[in-house]
Amino acid sequence: MHTLLHGMEQTENAGKVLALLRRPGRVPITVQGVSGAVRSALAASLMTDGNRPVLLVTAGREALDNYRNDLALLCPDRVVLELPASDPANVKAMARSLELSRQRTEALSRLYAGEPVTVLATAEAAVLRIPQPRLFQKNSCSFQVGETVEREKLLARLVEFGYERVDQVDSVGHFSSRGGIIDVFSVNLSIPVRIELFGDEIDSIREYHPVTQRSLKTLESVTFLPSIDSGELTADATVISYLPSSSVVVFDDAVRLAETVEGSRRADPESAQRSVSWEAFQTEAAATVKTCFFSLLASAGTAGLKAESVGLITRGIPPYHRKTDFLVNDLLSWQSRQYRILLLLSNVQAATVLRESLLEQGIKAQALAGTDVMSAAGVFVTTGNLSAGFELPDDRLAVITEKEIKGRLKLQRRSRVGQARRIADYTELKAGDFVVHVAHGIGKYMGVETIELNGVHRDYFHVRYAADDKLYVPTDQVQLLQKYIGSEGETPKLSRLGGTDWAKAKARAKSAVADLARELIDLYARRRVAPGFAFLPDTPWQAEFEDSFPFEETPDQLAAAAEIKADMEKPTAMDRLLCGDVGFGKTEVALRAAFKAVMSGKQVAVLVPTTVLAQQHYQTFSNRFAPFGLNVEVVSRFRTPAEQRTTLQKTADGSVDVLVGTHRLLQSDVVFKELGLLVVDEEQRFGVAQKERLKKWSVGLDVLTLTATPIPRTLHMSLAGLRDMSTIESAPEDRLPVQTYVVEYRPALIASAIRQEIERGGQVYFVYNRIETIERMHHELKTLVPEAKIGVAHGKMPDDILEDVMLDFYEGHYNLLLCTSIIENGLDVANANTIIVYDADHFGLSQLYQMRGRVGRSDRLAHAYLTYRPQKVVSEIAEKRLRAIAEFTELGAGFKIAMRDLEIRGAGNLLGAQQHGHIAGVGFEMYCRLLDEAIHELREGVQVEQPPEPVMELKLDAYIPNDYVEDAMHKIELYQQIAAIRTDEQATDLLDEMIDRFGDPPPALNNLILVARIKNLARRMGVKSVIQRGDWVEICFTENPDVNVQGLLELRAQAPNRLKIVAGPPQMIMVKKSATAPVSLGAWLLSVCRRIVPASP
């Protein structure tokens, strides 16, 4: 229990509330005069008293988030869940994210089980109609180890639950079946489970990690529940039906709760049908469980219920804004009246600094650990984040938070366990994909085929080339194949087997990358000797400025800021690229660099591609720098010529510290007195002429370039040491995934979605990509939602008018922006959290990904509705694309195709547009490989020699049978992993993983792993080939083999008739297995290789 909670429970008024709560019966309790964090402290006292389930209902999202943050401090051991509102679109969607449904199901099932949890719900979520708990439980299914089940019945039941059958389960509401193994991610579970059957008996139940697919721990039993929002069950109850009689429902500000619910029901008839009235809900709660009403005013809004009242006098704490003398005066006043005073700081360092400062003023403050008790009157300091401070005069208790002391509260990120797929592996193959064979060029991958040759079964990758030529690539040569990666929608030309086209394309690309590598190395060398300015080390003001950032930084942000500041302190000019997805915190890193420059007496120029972006950056820089007295100005079309002249005059005399602007900054009349740092945002969006001026202008300056287009990891590695790059890959943890629905376009649903966003004070994007009929859609939306303030934006509008509309939307003059896909990369409006895409099936996946990225940029839940026309048959490709985007809701997750397309763009931006043709000609992976080799050759002066891969031809069935792994994608993934084996430990680990995921391996798969182990040892010895001819196996070496000679001689001495050494060329040894040897050919050959391989270095 936290120090503050100890202090609260010792107060007289909290004691009265708890005493009333412990009384028998269900008389409602009203607590009047409470506001802010006092409510959180009282609620925490109710939770810990009796360890009972608690439902806490708030009027809105902000209050709910404050409770969540406060309860994390006050009772950290308490499980706090949220019951989010369901969405009508969720039931009617063709594809949907089930994450919200999982949260709802978990909260309800844990309440129903009587667990001592706290469930937070907004009033709109609490009053929704849901199925009766007995009906919900009746439709669940439970399984125990040792129980007999019918596999097909279990799979059919999961389909009835509304779950989707997939090849690999890594998202909520999915299941898969592979022989006797069934994977399920039930909506009531936070992690998926794997059921392994032996015949019809459950042999084991295991939780497994959705990313690695490896088992984590065994379970004795598991229960699967249907989705609470599936629409299959009759919804005629509320959350109150799920509460045990010992529960407490806390109504936060009951008057506002009633207004919120009834206002929503009046505005939206569909919402009224799906919910109960506030009076009915409140009456049901009072008749079923104990209820407690918090209210600031005497009228508690208990709708005529007879209640026991407790009145509190509470006062807020005024903001001190770092004025220590004001704080000291209040502390002395409270001390004179024998108060217990608790000062809450965000970290130990801040707490120590404050204690030392107070001691200098004659106030001794005692440091407490988070759980210590304030035993008597005095001043106490501890760590923790509370939404606000408060004073209880009657109980002589005062709580002051960092928010009051410093004027702001540093918010801690809410951690979430990511269940997302890896981003890294976007190169998986499927039939129909284009591939690049290192030697033969671009072909079309047709699938894995099992072929029998001379009685031996093997798997081969079937690749089709021009003129219908076929190539069968052995699966142990998978490293010779790369997926062809080009921009979305580009179709490459197939190579001819034996033709010269591929060799020519490769030679052209090789020549281009050699020139590029020379240019990069030359540029890097010149930059390293170009004189620059060595900025001063961080000052105390710098620490103060960084501490004023209102959020906890991500590790990537801290690392990027440290790299940039280290560059700035060097005497050479910085040229660093900062990459990170939109909203991942690049601007904050740039702010820190700019502040450092100004602290060293230099000016900063911030160059952006659009007027709207200039305005956004101007406001951001102004807001952050204002408390420190820095002067930020902007030159753009939105400033009058006279204002611009004044700004430029101030810039020239040094009065302006930071100047933000579009390409207007590059004009000759813009003169700085002491320019030291240039920040360029999205350089690739400037024209060629502007880029040339920028190059000349930036000589000798420290330059920081920001880009939201991801840079491919492979390219990043190639350029390591040639281009200084920092990347921010971790999303802020308090971001919520965007809830995505693929739905038929229905006016009623669209109107409901728009109203829902507008009513919570938010804004909406409506993407309509037909300029010729956009006015007709404008009229339709105006008719549907008359109260909406609609702006229209499309690419054929004059630039100045378009920018005006965008800026008006940014500043909140419009709450609905009807626009074409021009918003794909532009606006950053944190308040816009709903996007509706008309004819979504017409867009590419990367476009949908970037458009959806316009919303979900705050800690508010965002919605994306991807709509298609009624009665329209959506093409299979479009349906797959829409399903994919609906399922990938995690931030920065999955999106292999979209990421690929974006990264190709990133590569083009970084290397120059002229490289695009060469990337398209040979494929991105091959291009990166050639660039890597060219850079290495120029730096080291030696050509890169790729050691040959040993050829393995053994008369063994060595493949993955279809009845063991059915899915072709899984097969390829496993073949890639087998080809990557380099140690015995990796082989053992992979075998364990396959047993875990697919069951006991068949002999052919065991042989495949054995061959991989042999090949690994052969690679170490410099073996060219291992070929079985009759009873003999020939091990043929390269020119410079590395063999354990002693081991070889001992082997020959033991079996002189079964081992021959051939001097060559080529050098080889021939070995023959004894007919009486008790092991298989593969196991025997592995033991031979282990005897003759040299010891590991």
N, C-alpha and C positions, 0 to 999 in steps of 0.2 A: 504494500500500500504506500502511495506517495506521501511525502511530508505534508503537502497541502490537504490531502484527503484526511489524514490524521487530524490536522488543525480544524477542518470543517466539521468533522464528526464530534469534536469537543464543544461546538457552539450550541447554545441553548435552543435556537430555532431549528437547526437540523435535527436535534434530539427530539423536538416536538413532532416533526414530520415522521421520523422513524417510529416513534411511539404510536402514532395514529396508524401507521402502516402495519404494525404488528398486532393491532386489535383484530379480534374475529369479526367476520362480516365484510361487506363490500361497500361501505359508505365512501363515496368519492372524497378526495382530499384536494383542496385548492390552496396553492402557495402563492400569495399575492405580493407584489412589490419586487419580484425578481427579474433580472435581465442579464444578458451577456453570460460571462463565464461562471457566475453564481449558479445559473441553471445547470451547467455542466457538473459543477462540484456537487450540487444536490442530487443530480441524477446518478452520479458515481456512488454516492452514499447509499442510495436506494438499491443499486446493483450489488454492492458488496454485503449489504445487510440481508442475510437469509440465502444468499447465493442462488437467486431465483431467475427464471427467464424474464427479460424486460423488452417490451416493444416501445420504442421512443418515436413519436410522430412529430415531424416538423412541417412548417408551412412551405419551406422552399429548400433549394439545394445549398444555398450559402449557410443556412443554419445547420443543416445536416453535416456539412463538411467541418464546421466549427466544432460540433459535438464529437465527430470522429477524431479530430486532432486533439481535442482536450481530453477525451477518454483514454487515448493512447498514452498520455502523461499520467493521468490520475489513477487508472487501474490497468497497467500494462499487461497483466496476466489474463485479463478478461477477453474472451472472444467477441469481437464486434463485427457484425455482418451488415450488409445492406439488402433491403428488399426493394429492388429497382422496379419502376413501372414497366409493365409490358407494353408492347406497341401493337396496335391492330394490324399493322402491315406484317408483323412477324408470322401470324397464322396464315395469311393469304399469299405469302411470298413463294416464288418458285425455288429460290435458294435464299438462305438466311444464316446469320450468325446466331448460334445458340448460347453464347456466353452469358447474355442477360438472363436467359431461361435457367442456366446452370446456377447463377447467383440466387435467383428467386427460389428455385427448388431446394437449394442447400439451406437457405434461411428458414423456409417453412418446415422442412423435415426436421431440422434441429430444434425448432420451437416445439413441434409436435412431440418430439422425443423427450421433452422436458429438460433439455440440457441448459445449464446456466449461461446462456448466451445473451448478448444485447443485439437486437435487430433495429437498425435505423431505417425509417421510411418517410418519404415525403407524404403529405396528406393525399395527393392524387394517386400514389402507389398503394396506400393503405386501404382506400375505399374500393379498389377494383374487385369485381366478382371473380372468384376462383372456385375450382372444384372442391366438394366436401372432402375433408381429410380421409374419411373412411373409404370413399370412392377412389381417392388418390392412392391410398395404401393398398387397397384391394387390387389395383392394377399394377402393383409393383411385383417384382419376382426376385426371390433370394436363392442363393446357391451355397452349398457347403462342400468342402473337400470330402470325397468318399461317396457323395450322393450320385444317384444314377439319373442322367438326363437324356432326352432325345435331342440330338444336335439340331435337326431341321426345325423342330418345334421352338427351340430357343431362338434360332435365327429369325423365324417367322414372328415371334413375339417382339423382337427388337424392331422389326419393320413396323409392327402395329404401334409401337411407342413413338413412331415418327423419326426413327434414327435412319441414317443413310449408310448403305453398304459401300465401302471404299477398298482400295488395295492396301493402304497403310493408314492406320488410325493415329492421328495426332491432333484432332480437334474434337470439341464437345459434340455429342450427338452422332458420332460415327462408330461403325463397327466393321470388322473384317473377319474372314474365316480362311484358314489355311490348313486343310486336313483336320487334324484333331486339336488345332489351336484356334481359339476365338478371342479376338481383342475387342474390348468395348470401352468407350469413353462416355459413361453415363452422366446425365445432367446433375445427378446428386453427388458426383465425385469430383475432387479437385485434380485427379490424376487418373489416367486410364488403367484398366486391369486386363490381365491375360489369363484365360481359363484354358488349361491343358487337359484334354480328355484321353483316357486309356480305354478304348472301346466306347462304351456309354457311361463310364464312370469318371467323375471329376478327379483327376490325379493331383492337380495343384491349381491354386489361384495366386497370382502374383501382381503386384503393382509394378508398372514399368514407366520409364522416362519417355515422354512423347517425342523428344528430339533424338536421343541416342537409340531409342527402341529397346534398351536393355532393362532387364528386371531389376527392381530396387529391393523389394521385400516380399515375403510370402504372407498370405492371409489364410485364415481358416474358413471365412465366409465372405460373401459380398451381396449387396442388394442393388438392383437396378430399378430406377423409377422412370415413368414416362415424363415427357416434357410437360410442365404445368401449363404451358401455352400452346399445346399441340392442337387444341380445338376438338379433340376426340371426346373429352370428358365434359359433362354439363357443369357450367360455372354458376352456382347458386349460393355460394358461401363467401365469407371474407376471411382475412388473416386472423380475426378473433377466434374463429372455429379451431384454429391450430394451437391456441394457447392453453396450457394446463391451468387449473384453477389457482395455483400458487403464483401465477405470473402477475406482473404489474405493467399497465399501459400508462406511459407518461405522455401527456398532451402538451406540447411546447407552444405557448401563446394561442390558446384555444380560440380566441376571437378571430385571429388571422387565419387559423386552420379552416374555420367554417366559411369565411369569405373566399378563400382560395378554391375550396372544393365546389361550392355552389356557383361561383363565377365561372369555373371551367365547365360545369355541367350545363349551365345556361348557354354558354357560347358554342358548345359542341354537342349536338344531340346524340351523336354516336358515342361520345364519352359518357353521357348520362345513361345510356343503355348498358354500358359495360361496368357501371359502378353503382354503389348505393349512396343514398343521401348522407350528408354529414350527421344529421340528427339521428338517423337509423344506426349509423356506425357507432356513434358515441353512446347511444342507449344500449346497444348490444354489448359494448365493452363494459359498461358499468354493471350490467346484469350478470356478466360472466366472470370477471376478474377484478382485482383491485385497480383503481384508477387514480391518477394524480395529475392535476391541472396546474401548469405554471402560467402566471400572468403578471404583467407589469401593473395593470390597473385592478381596482377592486372587483369590477365586473369580469368574472373569470370565463364567461362564455360556456357555462356548463349546461346550457339548454334546459333550464328548469330542474335539473337534478339537485336533490338535497345533498349538501356537501359540508364537511368539516373544513374550517379555514385556519390557515396560519399566515400571519402577516410579517413580512420582513422589511427592514429599511436597508436598502442597498444604495451605494453611490459608485459612480464610475471614477476612474483615476484620470486626472488631466494629463495630456501629453507634456513631457518636460523638454523634448527636443534637445537632448544632450546638455541642458542647462543644469549643471550639478548643484548650483546654489539653491534653485527652486526645489529640487528633490531633497536636499539636506534640510531645508526649512520644514517641509512636510514630515520628514522622518523625526525631527526633533519634537514637533508638535504631537505626533502619535506616541512617541516615547514618553512624553510627559503625562500621557493619559493611560500608560501601561498597556499599550497595544502589542499584539504579536504581529510583526511585520515580516512578510516573506518577499524577497526579491528573486525573480526568476530570470535567469540569463540563458542564452542558447547554447553556450559551451563553457567549459571549465576556464579557459583563458579569459573570456569576457567577465566571468564571475570573479576571478582573481584580481583583474584590473579594477573592477568596481569596488571590491573590498579595500584595496590599497588606497584608492581615491577617497573613499569615505573615512578611512582611518586618518588621513591627512586633515580631514575636516572635523576630527574629534569624535567620529561615530564608529564604534567597534561592532562590526557585523560578523556573526558566527557562520562559518561554512558548514553546511549540512550535506550529507549524502542524500540521495533521492528518497530514501525510506526512513530517514531519521525523524524524530518527533520534536516539534517546538514545545518544549516542556513548560516554558514560562514566557513572560513578556520579554521582548527584545527584538533585535534586527537580525534576520537570518538570510543567508544567500545560498541558493542551490541552482541546479541546471534544470531546464525544461522549457517547453513552448506551450503557452496557454493563449487562447484567442484574445484575451483582454484581462486587465487587472480589475480589482473591485475592492470596496471597503464595506464592512459590516459594522456600523458604529455600535449597535447594541451588544455585539459579541467581541468588540475591540479586536477585530482582525482586518488587516490590510494586505492585499496582494498586489505587487507591482511587477509588470512584465517588461521585457526588453522593448516591446512595442511602445510603452509609455516613456521609458528612459531614453531610447534612441530615436523614437519617432517612426519606427518600423519594426516588423517582426520577420525574422528570417525563417521562411517556411521550410520545414523538412519534407523531402520528397516521400511520397507514400510508396513503399516498395511493393512490387507485384511480381509473382513468380511467372516468368514468361513461358508459355506453352507453345511458342511459335516454332515453325520449321526453321532450319538453318537458311540463312541467306546465301551462304558461301557456295552451296552446291547447286548452281543453276545450269549445269552442263549435262544433266541426265538425258539419256537418249530414249526416244520412242520411235516405233515404226513410222516411216514417212519423213523423218528428219533428214536434213542434209548433213553429211559428215565430210571430214577431210582426212584422207589417208596420207601419211607423211610422204610416201613414194608415188602414189597413184593419183592424188588430187581429190577433187570434189565429186562425191557420189551421193546416192540416196540410200539411206539405211532401211532395209526391208524387214529386219527382225533377226532373232536367234533361231538357227536351225540345227537339229541333231542329225548328223550324217554318220553312216556306218561305212568304214573302209577296212577291208581285210579283217572283218569280224570285230573291229574296235569302234566303240561309239564315242564321238566327240561333238561338242557344240562349236558352231562357227557363226560369226557375224556375216550376214548376207548383205552385200552392198551392190547396188545397181549403178552402172555408169552409162554414158551416152551410147547410142546404138544398141541399147539393151544388153550391153556386156555385163557379166556378173563376176564378182570377186568374193571368195569365201575366206574370211580372215579368222585364223584360230583364236579362240578366246584368250589364250595366254599371251597374245600379241595385241591386247586391247589398247596398250599405250601408243600404238601406231595410229589409232583412230582418235580424232577430236570432233566434237560437235561443231558444225559450221555455225558461226555466230556472226550475223550481220544485222542491219537495222530491220525493225519489224516491217513486214510486207515486202522485203526484197527477196527475189528468187534468184539464186545463183545459177550459172551455166554449168552443166555437168561436164566433167573431163572425159576424155576418151582413154580407155586402157591402152597403153602402148603409144599414145599420141605425144605430141611435144607441147601442147597448150599449157599443161600444168607446169612443166619445167620452165617455160617462158614467164608465166605469171609469177612463179616463185622467184625467178631471177630478177624480175622487175621490182618486186617487193623487197628483195634482199638489197638491191642497189639503193632503193629509196630509204630503207632504214639505215643503211650505212651512212648516207648523206645526213640523215636526221641525227644519227648518233654523233657524227663529227660536229654538227652544228651545236648540239646540246652540250657536248664536252667543252667546245670552244667558248660557248656562252658562259658556262659554269666557271671556267678558268678566268675569264675576263671579269666576271662579277666578283670573284674571290679577291681580286687585286684592286677593284675599283674603290677609291676612298669614300668613306661614308662618315656618319656622325655617331660617336659612341654615346648613347643615352646614359643618363645617370642610373645607378642602382635604385631599387624601389625605396621610396621615402615613406615615412609614417603616414603621410596623406594618401599614398597609394594603397596601403593596407586598410585605411579608413574607407576609401572609395570602394575597394573590392568587398569589404565587409558590409557595405550598404546594399549589395545585390540582394533582393528580397527572397531569393530561393537558395537552396543548397545546390552547389555546383555538381555537375556530373564529373566522374573521373576524367573523361575525355576532354571536357572543357578546361579543367585544371592543367592537364598535360599540355594542351595546345597553347594556353596562355603562357605557361612556363617556357615553352620552346620559342615563342614569339618574343618574349621579353629578353630571353638570353641572346637571341639574334640582334635585338636592338642595342644591346650593351656592347656589341662588338664594333670595332672601328671600320668594318667594311659594310657596304650597303646591303640591307636585307631585301630579299625577293622571295617571299613565302606565300604558298597557296594554302588556304584553309577550306577544306571540304566538309560538308555536313548537310544532312537533309534539312528541309525547311522546318524551322521551329526547334532545332536541336541546340540552339544557343550560340551560333557564330557571332551574332551582333554583340553579345556580352563580352566575348573575347576581344573583338575589335575595339570596344569601348575601353577596355583595360589598357590596350596598346596605345590608344589615343590619349588617355589620361597620363600615361607614362611620358609620352612625347611632350605634352604641355608642361608637365612638372620639370622637364629639362629645358624649358624656355623655348620650345619649338611650336610651330603651328601645324595643324593637321588638315588635309583636304580629303573629303569623302566623296568619291565619284560614283554616281549611280546611273543606270540606263533610262529611267523614266521619272517624270515629274512626281507621280504618285509616290514612288519609292523614296524620292528626295524628301517629300513631306513627311513620310513615315520615319525616316532616319533622323530628320531634323527634330521631330517631336521626341523620339527616343533619346537622342543625345542631350537635348535640352533638359528633359526631365531628370536624367541621371546626373548631369553636371551642375544643375542649378544650385544644389546645396553647397557646392564647393566654389562658387563664384566664377566659374568658367563661362566665357562668352561664346555661344554657338549661333551661327547665322546660316541662311540658306539663300542661294540664288537660283531662281526657277521662274517659269512663266507666271506663277501665281504671285510674284512680287512685281510692283510697278517699276518702270525704268528708274524713277527717282529713288525708290527704296534700294534698288540694285546698285545704283551709283554710290549711295551712302555706305552700303555694305562693303563694296569693293575698296572704297577709300579707307574704311576701318581695317580691312584686311591688309592693305598696303602699309598702314602705319603700325600694324601689330596688335591692334585692339581686339581683333577677332581671333579666338583660339582655335576654333574648329569651323571650317566652312564646308557645308554640304551642297552638292549641286549635280546637275546632269552634265552632258558634254559642254554646257555653257562654261564650265570651269576651265576648259582647254583653250578658250579664246584668249587672244593676245592682251586684252585689257585687264585680265585677272592677274594681279601681281601680289605675291606674298612677301612679307618682310623677312620671316625666318621659317620657311616651310621645312619640316623634318620628316613627316610621315604622310604617305599617300595610301588611303584605303580604297580599293576598287571592288565594287559589288557586281557580280555577274558580268565579268569582262566580255564573255563571248556574245553578249547581246548588244555590244557596240559595233558600229560599222567599221570597215577596213580603214578609211581615212582617219576616223577617230582613234583607232588603235595605233596608227602610225604616229599621230601627234602625241598620244599617251607615252609611247616608247621614248620619244625625244624629251618629253617633259620630265620623265621620271629618272633620268640619269643622275646618279649620286644620291637619290632619295631612298629611304627605307620604304619598301612597297609591300603591302599586305593585300592579297587578292582573295575575295570570298566567292565560293561557288556552292550552289545547292545541288548541282548535277554530280552524281556519284562518280568517283574515279575507280576504275576496275583495280582490284587488288593485284592481279598479275602485272598490270602496267605499273602500278605503284612500286612493286618490287623491282621491276626493270629500271625504274628511274631513281631508285634510292641512291642518294648521294649526288644526283645531278639536278634534281629540282627539289627544293626544300618544301616538304608538304606536311601539313598537320591534318588529321582527320578526326571528326566528331561522329562516332558511330552509335553512341548510346543515347537513346531517347530519354527525356526527363521522365522519372518514374511515376510522377503523378498524372501522366497523360492516360486517358482512358481510351481503349480501342474504339474505332468508329463502328457503330452498329450499321451493318450493310444489308439491304434488302433488294432482291431482284423481284419486281412485281409488275403485274399488268397495269397499264396506265388507267386509273379510274379517278375521275374528277373529285369524288367525295373523299377518297383516301388522300389525294394531293392537298385538298383544302385543309383536311385535318392535320396533315404534317406541317403545313405552313403556319396554321394557327398555333399549333403546339409550340413552335419555335418562337413565334412573335410574342405569345403570351408570357414566355419566360424572359422576355426582353432581348431575345436574340435576333439574328438576321439569317436570311435564306438565299442561297444561289439556286437559280433555275436555269439549267443549261439546255438551250434549244438551238440547234446548229443550222437552222434554215433562215437565212437573212430575209429572203423574199416574203416569208409568211410570219415573221417575228412579231409584227404589229397585231396580227390576228390572235396570236398566243397571248400578247399583252392584254388585249380586250377580254379574252377568256379568263385569264387570271384575275383581272379586275372584277369580273362578274362573280367568280368563285369566292374571292376573299376581298370584299370591298374595302375593308379596313387597312389592307396592306398598302404601304407607300412603295411604289414600284419604279425602279430605274431600268432603262434599257441600254445595253452596251453590245456593240458588235464591231468587227474589223473594218467595215466600210464607212464608219463614221469618221469625220475629220478628227485628227489626233487630239486637238485641243478640247473638242466636245467630249470625246471618249474619256480623256483624262479627268475632265470635270465630273462626269458621271461616276467614275471609279472613286474619285476623292470624296464625293458626296456620300457614296455607300460606305467608304472607310470611316467617315466622320459621323455616320449614323443617320443622315438625312433620309436615306432609303432603308427599308428593312427587308426588301426583296429585290434582288438583282436578276433580271431576265437577260441572259447573255449567251453568246456563242462560246465555243471552247477556248476563246482568248484568255479565259481565266486560268487555263492550264498552268501557266507559270507567270504569276503577277502579284495579285493582292495577298496581303497577310493581315486578315481581319480576325482577331481572336474571338470577336463576338459572333461571328458567322459559324453556326454549328449544325446547319442542315443543308444538304445539297440534293437537288432532284435533277436527274439527267433524263431527258426525253430521248427516246430512240437510242437507249444505251447500247443496243446490239449493233449499232453502226460504228462504234468507236473501237480503237485498238486497246489492248490491255494496258499498255504504258500510259495512254491518254487517260483512261479511267482511273488508273492509280494516281496520276498527278492531279486530276480534278478532285478526286476524293481527298487528296492531301490538302485541299483548301480549307477543310473543316477539321475539327478535333485538335485545335492548336492551343486550347486552354485545358483546365482540369474539369471542364463541363462535358457531359456525355454528348457525342455528336452522332448524327444520323445521315446515311447516304441511301437514297432511293434510286435504284437503277431501273428505269421503266422501259417496257416495250408495249407496242400497240395491242389493243384487244383483238382476239381471234387471229393474231399473226403467228405463223409458224416460224419460230426462231431457228436459224440454221444451227447445225450441231456444233460448229466451231464457235459461233457467237454464244451459244448456251454454255459451252465449256468455259469460255472466257468470263462470262457473267458469274457462273458458279464459283470459279476460282477466286474472283475478287470478293465475293460474298463471304467465302470461308476464311480468307486471309484477313482477319480483323486486327491482328496484333501490329503494333507500330514497328515499322522497319522489318516486317516479317516477310517470309516467302517471296512471292512474286518473282519467280525465277525469270519469266519471260519479260515482264516489265523492267526488272532490274537490268536484264541483259540489254534491252533497247536503250535504257537511260545511260548505261555505262558506255555503250558504243558512242552515244552523243558526248559523254564525258571525255572519252578518248579523243574524239575529233576536236573538241574544244581545247584540249591540253596540247595536242600535237600539231594542230593546224588542219584546216579543211582539206588541203591537198593530199593528206594521207588517207582520206576516206576511201578513195578508189582502190588503194592497195590493200586496205583492210577488207573491203568487199571481195577483192580478187582471190585472196588466199584464206579468208576467215580470220576472225579476231585472235583465236588462240595461237595459230601459226604465226600471225603477224607479231604478237608479243614475244614468241619464242625467237623469231629472227632478230627482233630489236634487242632482246637480251644478249644474244650471241654477238651481235655487232658491237654493242657497248663493251662487252667483255674483251673482244678481240682488240679494240682500239685502246682500252686501258691497260691490258696485260701484254699486248703485243704478240699474242699467240692465238692460233685458231682453236675454236672450241671443238674438241673431238668427243663425239658421243660414243661411249663404249658399247660394243654390240651386245644385244640381248641373246642369251643362249637359246638355240633351237632345241625343243624337246619333242622327241618322237619315240614314245614307249607304247608297247602293246598292252595298254591299260584302258578300261572304260573310265575316263576322267572327265566328268561333266556334271551339271546340275540338272537332275531329271525334272520334267514338267510336273510330275505328281508330288514333288517336294516343294518347289517354288513355281507357282503358276504364273505370277505376274512378270511380264517381260522386263519392266523397269527395275524390279527388285533383282532379277537375274543379272542384269547389266551392272547394277550397283555392286553386287557380290563379286562378279568377275573383276571389276575394277579394284575392289578391295583385295582380292586374291593376288592380282597382278602387282599390287603395291607392297606385298609381304616382303620384309627385309630381315626379319629376325624370327627365331622360333617362338618367342613370346607373342609376337604379332599373330603368328599362325594359330597358336593356342587360343588367343583372345578372340580371334575371328570365328574359330570353331565353336567356342562357348557362346558367342553371340548368335550364331546360326541355330544351335541347339535350343537356345532361349526363345528365339523368334519363330522357328519353323519346326522344331521337334528333332528327334534323333536322325542324324544324317545317314543316307544310304551309302553302300560301298563305293559307288561312282564318285560321290562327293568327297569321301575320305581319301580316295585316290587323287582327286584334284588337289587337295591340300598337301598330300605327300609330294606330288610333282612340283608344287610351288616351293616347298621346303628344299627339294633337290635343286631346283633352278636357282634358288637364293645362294646355296653353297657353290654351285657352278659359276655364278656371277663373281663370287669372291676369288675363285681360283683362276679366272680368265679363261673359262671354257667357251668354245664357240658353239658346240652342239653336243647333245646327248641322244644318240640314235640306237635303237634296238634293231639288230639284224639277226634273225633266227634266235639262237640261244645266247648270243653275245650282245653286250651293250658297249658301243664305241663312245668314249669320252674324248672329243677332239678339242685341242687347245688353240688359243691365239698364239702370236709370235712370242709374247712375254708372259708365260703362265706363272702363277704363284701357288706352288704345291708344297705340302709337308712331305719332303723326300723321305724322311725317316719312317713316317707312317706308311708310305707307299712301298718301301722296301720290306717292312714287316708284313704287310699284306701279301706280297708276292712270296715271301718265305713260308707263310702259312698255307698258301694255296697256289703253288707254282703252275699247276695245270689250268687254273681258272683266272689268271691275270697275265696279260701280255703288255709289254711296253714297246711302243713303236716310235723310233727316233724321228721319223718324218722326213721332209715336211709332208703334211702337217704333223706335229707331235700329237700322239694320242695314246691312251691306254684302253685295252679291251678287257672287260670283266665278264665272268659267266657265273650265274647263280647255281649253287649246288642243288641237285634234285631233291636232296633230303632236308634242305633248310626249312625250318618250321614257319617262316614268315613269307609275306607276299613279295612280289618282285619290287614294288615301290618301297616297302619298308627295308628290304635288303639293300637296295641301291642307296637309300638314304644313309644307312649305316656305313657303307663303303665310302661315300663322300665325306662323312664326318671324320673318317680315319685319315683322309688325305688332304683335308682343307687346312690351311695354316691357321694358327691361333689368332684370335681377334686382337688387334693392336690395343 
